[in-house]
């Protein structure tokens, strides 16, 4: 099967732990005031930002202003307008880079974004499955009732890719529409569905585990190359990990082979000051011991958990830091060049689209066609096909 460029690098990154010395304060020159956007004040991403801000203040006399945004657009607006230095975003930042879904509108289009560093946690993202249906592998979900969450394309694409790992599509299962994320998990408790998408630390999973139905997580074995190839064709942001933190489930040993993706993802526009890009990368990754207890789920800021070949190109100054630590490889450099080229192709396609006279009602559909054709002509994987989340 044709490789989509990310599978091998992610499998390697997930299987190798690397050690590096911490950066010294003398190497870091940060301005007094820095701002970044984050999820709302009740989110773990916001709490993590507060903890990082305390470290920046105590060690570098930097005041961090955290701008909460309740949705993906709100978090990207200050970044695009130059009102914030970076965004502590979710995976929708990848949708922004690709110019799809809410970013397929005339006002947006594909955004040039650089990655600086990420939180690659020790939890997982998975299908939470009722243990009483006897599922052991993802392929065993065939014929089972699977939650489809209305107006939640990210979650539905995750489930689509998860099913694909097991060689399944939505045609192989019973799709059950639910109005929201919480309702999808409640539907397991109420015996209305057999599986729903969740973080392995979602509180409702405690109730499912304690219920007569029980809880199970089908594994995603790292050595199932074909399975990962199928999953990455739909969701390139999936990263194979050993899941160490999860609500206990029937017959699931710790750790288990599963999937996660970074949260938050720290992305910046190309306009970010070089000193800020380098300084934040060095300060946060180099002071892991000072922040690891400063907020929830901080384990993922360890430098040995960074995915240096992922779905965003890294900022040149972040790359400089990783090179200083002896971590940046030729494979990482090649992957980075491929991702920069992808952004160039998308930018050229958007410029062409912007010069076309297309009615507002038809704009997104026509853009998605032009986008797909441009990527295909360049020999690149489209990812967001029209039916990718159906």
N, C-alpha and C positions, 0 to 999 in steps of 0.2 A: 504494500500500500504506500502511496506517495506520502512523504513526510511534509508536514506543514511548518517545519523549521524550529518549533519550540519543544517538541516532545523530548528529544534526546538531552537537550540542555537542562530542562527542568528535572528530568529523572536523575541526571548527574548531580544537580544542585541539591536535590532532596536527599541524596545518599552520602554526601561528603560533608563532614564538619571541619571547619577551618579555624585556626587560631591566629590572632594577630595582636601586636602590642597596642596599647591605648595611645591616643594622640595627646600630646602635651598642650597645656593652655597657651604656651608661647606661639604655637602654630596657628592660633585662631584669632581673627580680627573681625569682630561683629559690631554692627551699629548698636546704639543704646536702645533703639526701639525696633521691634520686628512684629509683624502681624501675620496670622494665617487663619484661613477659614477651616471650620470643623463641623461635625454633626452637632445636633442640638445639645443643650446643656445636660440632658439626662443620659446621654450616650457614653459608652466606654471611651470612644475616641476623644470626646471633650475632656473627660476625666484624665485621660493620658496626657493630653495637651497641658492641662493644669500642672501635672507632675513635672513635665518637661520644663514648663515655664519657671517653676521653682528652682530647678537646677540651673537654668540659664541665668537667673537673677543672682543666685548665690555664687556661682563660679565666674560669670562674665559680666555681671552688672547689666544684664539685658532685660528689658521689660517686654514680655511677650503679650501681645493683644490677640485674644482668640475671638474670632467672629463666627458665631454659630449660624448655621444655615439649615433650615428644616427640610430642604429637598435638594436634589442634585444641581438644579439650575442656580439656586440661591448660593450654593457653595462655590460655583464656578464664576459667577458674575464679578465678585471683587478681584479675583485673580486676573480675569481678562481685562478689567478696568485699571489694573495696576494699584489697587487699593490694599492688596495683600501680597505678601512675598510668595507664599506657597499655599497649597490646599492639602489639608489632612483629609483626604477624600476616601470614598468607597470605590467599588469596581466600576461605578458609572463614569468615573474619570476616563476609563478606557473607552466607553461609549462616546465621550466627548472627543477623544483623539480620533476615533473612527468616523465621527460625524453621523451617528445613527440614533434611532429612537428619538428622544426629546431633543437631541442635538442635530437632527436632520432638517430643522426649520431654517428658513431664510436668515434669521437673525444669528444663527450659529455656524453650522458647518463644522468640518474637521478642525480640531484645535492642535496646534503644535505644543506638545507638553514634554518636559523632561522629568524623569524620576530622579530623586535625590537619595532616598533610603526608605525603608518600610518596616512595618511591624508584621513579621511572619510568625504568628502565634502557634502555640502547641496544642490548640484546640483543632477542631475540624468542621467542615461543612459537609452535609450528607443528607441522604434520605433517611428520616426516622421511620422505622418500619415496625408495625405491631408484631410482636413475637409469635402471636397465636396463629399466624398464617403460614408458618413453617418455612419462611424464606431464609436461605443461607447465602446465596450469591445474588448479584444484581439480575442475572438472567432469570432467577426464580420469581422475579416480579411480573413475569408474563401472566396476563389475565387478571392481575390484582387491581384494586381500586386506588388510583393515584390522584392526589390533590392537584388541581390546576387553579392558581390564584389569579383572580381577575385583576387587571391593571397592574401586574407585577412581572414585567418582561424579564427582569434579571433573574428572579427566582425560578421562573418557568424555563428559561434557557439553561439554568443550572440543572434542573431536573431532566431536561431533554438530553443534556450531555451525559448525565449520570446514567440514564437509561441506555444511551448509545454505548457506554462503556461495556454494558452487558449484552450488546448486540440487539437492543430493543428500540422501538419507536413508540410514539403515542398510539399507533394503530395496534400495538401488541398488548396494550393495557386498557383498563376502563378509566377514562378521564372523568373526574368528578370536579365540577367547578365550585369554588368557595370564594366568599367575598374578600378575605384577607388572610394575612399570615397566621394570626392567632386562631382564626376560625379553621384553618387547615389542620392545626394541631389538635384543636378541640374535636375535629371530625374523627380523628383516630380514637379518642376517648369515647366518642359516641358511636363507634363502629359504623361510621359512614364512609371512611376511606381506610386503606391499609398502609399508606405511606404518604409522608409530606416532607417538604424541604425544611431544614433547620440547621442552626449551629449546634454543635454537640454540647454547648453549655446553656442552651435555651431552657429557662426555668420550667416550662410546661412539660419538658421531657421527664422531670421527676414524677409528675402525676401519671404519665403514661407508663413509666417503669413500674410504678407501684400499683397500677390498675390490673384487673384480671387479664387484659390483653398483653401486657408486658411490652418491652422495648428491645429492638435489635438494630444494629448498624451493619449492612452488607459491606464487606471490605472492597477496596480497590487495590489489588496487589500491584506493587511497583514493577514487578517483572512481567506483567501482562501488557506487553508492548502494543499489541493490536488494540486492546481495550483503551489504552491511553491515547492511541492515535485517533480512534473514533471520537473519544471525548473532546480532545483538543481541536478537532475539526469544527466543533460547535462552540466550545468555550475554551479558548487558548489560555485564559487566566487560571485554569485549574492547575494546582501544583501538588504533586504527590508528596505526602508527608507521613511520618509516624505520629498518629494522633495520641497525645499523652494526657490530655485534659478533656474529660467528657462525663456526662451524666451516666452512671453505671447502667449497663444493659445486659440482658440475658446472654450468656455465652460469649461475651466480648472481653477478651483479655487486654490488659494494658501493657504496652501501647498496641494499637492496631493500624494496619496500612489503610490510609484513607486519603482525603483531599482537603486542602485549605487554599486560601488565597490571602494576600496581605490585607490587613485593615488596622489602622489607616494606611493608605498609599499616599506618600508625600510627593506631590508633583508641583512643578513650577512652569511658568511660561519662559520662553527664551530670553525675556527681558530682565530676569532676576539678576541682581548684582553678583558678580563672580565671588566676591568675598563672602556674601551671605550664603551662596550655594555651597562653597567649600566649608565655611565656618560652621553651619548647621550640621552638615554631614559629619564633620570631625567631632564637633561638640557632643552630639547626641550618641553616635556610635562609640565614641571614645570614652564616654562617661557612663557606660551602661551600669556599672556598679552603683552609681549615684541615683539612677532613676528606676532600677529594677523593682523597687518596692514602693515607688511613688504614685502608683495608680494600678487599675485593674489590667490584667493580661499584658504586662510589660515585657514578658520573656522574649517576645519577638523582635526587640530592638538589639538583641545580641548580634554582634557582627558575624558570627558563624551561622546565622539564620537568614542572612540577606540572599535574595535570589538575583544574581548579577546578570543572568540571561533570562529576561522575562518578557513582558508585552509592551514596555515603554523603553525608549532609549534613555540612557543615563546622562545627566548633565556632565559636561567636560570637567567641571571642578569636583564633582563627586567621583568621577573616574580617577582624577588625580589622587584623591584620598585613598581609594581602593588600591591604586598602584603603589602608593607609599606603603601600604600595609601588606604588599605582596600577594594580593588577592585577584587582581584583574588579569585574565588570561587572553590568549589569542582568540579562543572561541568566543569569549565575551565581547571582544572587539569586533569580530565578524558579525555576531548577532546584533550588536549596536548599530553597525553600518546598515544592516538590512532594515532595521526599524526606522532609521533616519530616511532611508530611501522610500519606505512605505509612506512616511509622512509627506515626502515630496510628491509622490504620485497622487495622494489624496488632495493635497493643496492645489495641484494643477487641475485635477478634476473639478474641484470646487470653483476655481477661477472660471473654468469653461461653463459650469452650470450657472454661475452668477451672470454671465453674459447672454444667457438664453431667456427668451420671453415665455415664461411658463406660468400658468394660472396658479394662484395660491393653493387651490384645492388639489392640484395635480403635482405640486412641487416635490413633496417628499417621495412619491412613487417614482417620478422621473429622475430625481437625484439618486435614488437607490439603484436604478438601472444603469445610470452613467457611472456611478461609483463602482459597481460590480464589473462593468465592462473595462474600466480603466485598470483596476487591479488585475483582472484576468489577462489583459493585454500585456501587463508588466510581469506576468508569471507569478503573481502573488495570490495568496489564499484570500477569498472574499470574506469569510467568517460569517458575516451577517447576511445570509441569504434570506429571501422573502419569507421562507417557511421555517427559519431556523428555530423558532420557539413555538411552533405549532405541534 
